[in-house]
Amino acid sequence: MFTHPGILLRLEELSLLAVSVAFYQHLHFSWLLFALLFLVPDIFMLGYLANPRFGAALYNFGHARFVALALLAFGYFGTHPGAVAVSLIWFSHIAFDRAVGYGFKYPTFFKDTHLQHLN
């Protein structure tokens, strides 16, 4: 297993997904909110309607962990629990996407990702 980076990457992502969901549960946030917002980061793929380069940039912004973590820091240090909830949902979405093989997009085509070429 430790010689198969693809498997290791997916296991890491599943671990990050489990931890973010556990924190969400621990903080007693709404599961209805989780269900309603879980797929919202995929709205960033609408940039592909303009062109692949803009679509990739917008999609990658919406699926960059540092953005979700910045929102988490803002929510935590600014005592904004709603921002913490949204950031954990966002982080969970990113981890789920990467666990199933969706990665950052190259500006060539939607199915060209940093993890694999999707069929």
C-alpha positions in Angstrom: 0.0 0.0 0.0 2.8 2.5 0.8 4.1 2.1 -2.7 0.8 3.2 -4.3 0.6 7.0 -4.0 -2.9 7.0 -5.5 -4.2 4.8 -2.7 -2.4 6.9 -0.1 -3.8 10.1 -1.4 -7.3 8.8 -1.3 -6.8 7.4 2.3 -5.5 10.8 3.4 -8.5 12.5 1.9 -10.9 10.1 3.5 -9.2 10.8 6.8 -9.5 14.6 6.3 -13.2 14.1 5.4 -13.8 12.0 8.6 -12.0 14.6 10.8 -13.9 17.5 9.3 -17.2 15.7 9.7 -16.3 14.7 13.3 -15.5 18.4 14.2 -18.8 19.4 12.6 -20.6 16.9 14.7 -18.7 17.8 17.8 -19.6 21.5 17.4 -23.3 20.5 17.1 -23.9 22.3 13.8 -27.0 21.6 11.7 -26.9 18.5 9.5 -29.6 20.1 7.4 -27.2 23.0 6.7 -24.5 20.4 5.9 -26.8 18.7 3.4 -27.8 22.0 1.8 -24.3 23.4 1.4 -22.2 20.3 0.7 -22.4 20.6 -3.1 -22.2 24.4 -3.2 -18.5 24.5 -4.0 -19.3 22.8 -7.3 -21.0 26.0 -8.4 -17.5 27.2 -9.2 -17.4 25.0 -12.2 -19.8 27.4 -13.9 -16.7 29.3 -15.0 -16.3 26.7 -17.7 -19.3 28.3 -19.4 -16.9 31.2 -20.3 -13.9 29.1 -21.3 -11.6 26.3 -19.9 -8.9 28.6 -18.6 -11.3 30.8 -16.5 -13.3 27.7 -15.5 -10.2 26.0 -14.2 -9.1 29.1 -12.3 -12.5 29.5 -10.7 -13.0 25.8 -9.9 -9.5 25.6 -8.4 -10.2 28.7 -6.2 -13.4 27.0 -4.9 -11.6 23.8 -4.2 -8.4 25.2 -2.6 -8.1 24.2 1.0 -6.4 27.4 2.0 -9.6 29.4 1.2 -11.7 27.1 3.4 -9.1 27.3 6.1 -9.0 31.1 5.9 -12.7 31.1 6.5 -12.3 28.7 9.4 -9.7 31.0 11.0 -11.9 34.0 10.4 -14.9 32.2 12.0 -12.9 30.8 14.9 -10.9 33.9 15.9 -13.7 36.3 15.1 -16.2 34.2 17.0 -18.5 33.6 14.0 -19.8 30.1 14.4 -21.7 30.3 11.0 -18.4 30.8 9.2 -16.9 27.9 11.1 -19.8 25.6 10.1 -19.5 26.7 6.4 -15.8 26.2 6.4 -16.1 22.7 7.7 -18.7 21.8 5.1 -16.5 23.4 2.4 -13.4 21.5 3.7 -15.5 18.2 3.8 -16.5 18.8 0.2 -13.0 19.2 -1.0 -11.8 16.1 0.9 -14.7 14.1 -0.6 -13.9 15.3 -4.1 -10.3 14.4 -3.8 -11.1 11.0 -2.3 -13.1 10.1 -5.3 -10.4 11.4 -7.7 -11.5 14.9 -8.6 -8.5 17.3 -8.3 -7.4 20.7 -9.3 -8.1 21.4 -13.0 -5.7 22.2 -15.7 -6.7 25.0 -18.1 -7.0 22.6 -21.0 -10.1 20.6 -20.3 -12.4 19.9 -17.3 -11.3 16.2 -17.1 -7.6 17.0 -16.8 -6.9 17.1 -13.1 -3.8 17.0 -11.0 -4.8 13.5 -9.7 -5.7 11.8 -13.0 -7.4 12.3 -16.3 -11.1 11.6 -15.8 -12.8 9.4 -18.3 
